[in-house]
C-alpha cells in the first residue's frame, strides 16, 4: 500500500473516530479549580496560557479534552517530555480536566507576524485549507482543515487541537516530531502518516500560517 493510500485510509478512520467522539459528552472540568492549580504551569505557559516564549506552546483557548489527554499521556508515558513528566506526577484525572477547562476558557493572543513571512503564510494557507494532489514524484498532502477546522479551532469533541495563533516554532517542532516518529500519541497514527508527506518547507509554511490565524 503506497503512502497516499495509507494516508487516506488513516484519515477516513480518524474521521469515523471523530464521529464516534462527537456523540460523547465533552470533558467536564471546573475552570476555577483549574486556575487554582495552574500556578505550576505559569513559568512556561504564561499567566493565562499565552506562552511568552516560542519554546513552549500557548495553551490558552486550547480544547479542554485535548489538554486533559496530553496531560494523561505525559503521565502514562505515551508522550515523552522530561519537564512535563515532573509537572504531571502529582496530578489526578480530575486535576487534568480542571486545568483543561481553565485554559480552554482563556483567549489566545496570536504572536506578531513578521512582514517577510507573508509569502510563507500564503503557501501555508493553500496547503492547510486544500492540501495538495499527488504527483509522480510526491504523495498527496491532506488538508489540515479536515481535522483542525478551516479557522484552526480544532475539534473539541474529538480532542483534535486548536492550531490558530500557536507559536510557529512550536508547531514546526511538533510536525517534525510526528514525521520523524519522536512523537507517537496521535489518534490512529494520523499525524505520523500526514507528516511523512511533508517536506521541511511545507512544515515551515504550515507553522507560519497557523501562527497567523486569529
Helices and strands as residue ranges (DSSP letters): H 3-22, H 31-37, G 38-41, H 42-45, H 64-76, H 82-88, H 93-104, G 115-117, H 118-130, H 145-148, H 168-180, G 187-189, H 190-195, H 200-212
